[in-house]
């Protein structure tokens, strides 16, 4: 992983804990996996703990790690590092995506609350909002459309269902059948119907060939006037220019933690519209939150050592559905 990542995700006390259950390499590997001194370390490695900035684990890299049996990723998505060679060698793979999900869920719920209160519009009209209590609007029960019953999407659904504000939740996910939808307490609908009926649309699907651009100009046009789009998943799932056009007219608003491209070019309309909040991919673990990724990874290594089942285990069959 990156040198700065090591210091933030694995502070000294966590590295010391990791060393109690394993024989830890004296110096973390950073940079390219073919650099000086790396071959000797990889040749003896049985468990590889990875994180942000780790290069892909290609067949060439794995050829130099004949003893390797597990990859424990102290971050969310394993897509950037896991290649077919990992599965061909039968390696165990674990991800700390569950630990990273908590902050994203909290961010999303905050965005839903702000959206329901009309926070962006009222902030833009701050001075006009003060004549009297009767002019205050927002926080009405609204229909929230959730795209993707991912680990984050499901937790957002659970929180919205428990919220006393009385949100009604629609769900679009081709892998969720009617029985599961009933267990989740949501109404299962297609994407077009979700857009047509939702005042707030929150995106939680993975980026796959079939999901790129799924919130197209046609789908965005179905969202009712005054609707809000929230995206904490992947920017490419939304047609950026179509969303900018809708928000530019004031018909829709948006809370975007991810965009396509990322970052947006300087001067892009979404960066200056008063009804759009764009943040630089901060919904996941940030600051002191990143420690929880290291804690999760250390616990996974401890499970491996004692032969217990991995909590964050990810298989090749999961790759078609994970972010």
N, C-alpha and C positions, 0 to 999 in steps of 0.2 A: 504494500500500500504506500501511499505518499508519506514522506517524512513527517509533514505536519499532521497528517491523519493519525499516525502512530501516537503522537504526543497527546492528541485530543481524545481519541477513542480508547487508548490504553495507557492511562496515566500510571505512574510507578506502582501504586498499590495493586492495580489489576494485573500488571505484568508479573508482579511478585506472586500473586495468586495463581496465575497461569503456570508459573514455574514450579508450583507445588505439586501439580499433577502430571507434568511433562518435563522432559529435558529440553529446555527452551534454548533456541539458538541465541548466542550472546548479543548479536546485532540484528535488528529487524531488516528484512530485505526491502529496499525502496528502489524506485526507478525500473529500468528494464530488467527482465529476468534472464538476460544473457550477459549481464555485466560482470566485471571482475569480482571474484570471490563468491559469486552466486552458485556456480556449479557444485562446489564442495558442500554448500549448505543444502541445496535441493537433493543431492544424491543421498543424504542421510535422513531426509524429512519424511515423516509418516503422516503428519497432520499439518496442512497448510492453512493458516489463518490469513484471510485476505480482507481488503477494504477498498474504499474509494481510491482510484488511480492505479489499481492493479491491472497489469497488462493481461490480455487474453491467455488462457491456459491452453495453448495449442499443442498439437501432437509433438512438436519439436521440444517444447518446454517439458512436457510430461515424459518424454524419452529420457530426460536427465533427472527424473525423479522416480526411479523404479520401486522405491519403497512406499510411495505415497498411497494412502488409502482413503483419505477424507479431505474435503475442502470446506472450511467453516468461514462463511462470508460475514464479516462484521459490518454489514450495510444492508440495503434493501434488495434491489434487483440483482440477480446473478447473471442476467443476460450479457452484460459487457465482458464477463470473464469466462463463462462456461462455453466450451465448444463441443462438437460431437465427440472429440477425442476423450473428453472427460467421461462420457457415458460409455464409450467403447471399452474403456479400461475398468469399468465397474466401480468408479469412485463414489463414495458417499458425498453428498452435497447438502449443506445446511445454509440457510439465510436468516439474518436477523430482521427480516421484513416485518415480523410481528412487533418487534421493539420499535421499529421506525414508524409503524402505523399509528401509534398513539398520538404523536404530535400532529400528524396529518388529519386525523379525525377531529382533534380539538380545533385546528385551523378551519376545517370545513364547517363545523358547527358554529364557530364564530361568524363565518361568512354568511351562513344561512340566517343567523339572528340579525346581522346587519342588513341583509337583503330584505327580510320581513319588516324591519323597521324603516326601510327606505333611507338608510344612513347616508349613502352617497348624495342623494338628492337634497336631503335636509341639511347636510353639511355645506353643500354648495350654496344653499339659501339660508345660511345661518342667521343673518340679521332679520330676515322676514319671518323666521320661525318663532319669534318671541312675543307677538302681541297678546297671546292668551292660550290657556290650556286647551280650549276647544279646537284650536287649529293644529294641534299635534296629531300626527297620523302615523300609521305603521303598527307593527307587532300584531296584525290580524292573523288568525289561523289561515294558513295557505297550503296549497297543494305543492309538494316537493317531488320532483321526478329524479330518481336515482338511476344513472346509467352505469350498470356493472355491479354485480353482487360480489365484489372482490373482498378481501379481508378488511379493507378500509370501508368499502361501500356497505358491507353488512353491519359494521360497528356504527356507522353514521345512521343507518336505518334503525338500529336498536335504540340509539340515543334519541332520535326524533320521535319514535313511537312512545318513549317514556316521558317525553317533554310535556308539561302541562299546557303548553300553548296550543295543543290540539292539531298538530300537523297531520295531514293525510299524505301518505307516501305511495307513489307509483314506482314500479321497478321495471326496467328493461334489461333483460339478460337472457340470452338464448339457452343457457345451461340451467336455468331455474325452472322447474316444472310447477304446476299449480299447487301440488301438495306442499312443496317447499315454500312457495310464496305465502301460503296460508300460515305456515309455521313462523315465517318472518313477520307476518302481520301487514303485508303489502298487497297492492293490486298489481298483478302482472299484466303488462301491456307492451305493445310494439313501440318502436322509437317514435314514429309519427304521432301516435296517439299520446305518448308521454309528452312530447313537445307541445301538442295542441292543448293539453289540459293543465300543464304545470306552470305555476307562477315563478317557481324557482327550479332550475335544472342544474344538477350537480353531476359532474363527470368522474367516474371511478373505474373505467374500463382499461384494460391493458392496451398498449400500442401493438397492433398486429396488422398484417396487410388488409384484413377485412374491416378494421376499425379506423383506419386512417381517413380523416375527413368525414367521419360519420355525422358530426353536427355540421352539415353542409348548409349552403345558402337556403336551400329548400326547407330543411328542418328548422333552421333558425327563424325563418319567416312564419312558421307555424306557432311559435311561442307567442302567447298573448301580449298585447301592448302592456308595457310596464314590467315585463318579465325580466328575470335575472339569470345569467349563466355563471356558474362557478366551475372552475377547472383546476383541480389539484393533481390530476393524473398525468397526462402527456399532452403537450401543445398541439401535436399533429392530429389529434382526434377532432379538432375544431378547425373549420375554415376561417383562418385568421382575418382575411380581407373582408369576407362576408360579415363576420362579427363586428369588425370595425365600422362597416357601413351601417349596420343596424344600430350600433351604439352611437354613431355619429349623428343619426337623426333624433336620438333621444328615446327611441322606441324601446330599446333594451338597455340594460346595464350589465356590468360584468365584474367579477372578482377572479383574477387570473394569477395563479402562482406559477403557471407554466405557459409557454407560448411556442409558436412555430413561425419563424425560426426563434431560437433561443441563444442569446438575447435578441430582442427586437432591435432593428436598426434605429439609430438616432433619428429623432423627428417622426417616428411612426405615430399615427393618429391615436392609437390606444394609450400611448404614454401621456397624453395631454388632455384627454376627455374627462370632464368632471364627474361623469357617471361610470367611470372605469377605474378600478384599483388593480395595478399590476405590481406584483412583488417578485423578486428574483429567486424563485425556486427555494423558498424558505419554509414551506409547510412541514417538511420532514425534520428530523432531528437537527437542531442547531444549538450552538453554545454548549451549555452544561448538559443539554439533552443527549448529546452524542455519547456520553459515558454509558448510557443504557445499552447502546449497541455493543460496546466492549463487554459489558456485564453479561449480555445475552450470549456472546460468542464464547466467553470463558465458561459459562455454564454448559454450553454445548460440548466443548472439549472435555469437560469433566464427565459428561454423560458418555461420550465416546470411550474414555479411559476405563470406565466401570462397566461398559457393555450395555448401557441403557439406550432406549429408543430416543432418537433426536426429536426435539420439539419443532425445529425449523426445517426438517428434512424436505428436500425438493428432488423430485424424480424427473426423468426425461419426459414422461408423459405430461408433466405439469407445465412444460415450457410453452405449450400452445395457448396457455391461458393466463400466464403470469406477466406482470408488467416488465 
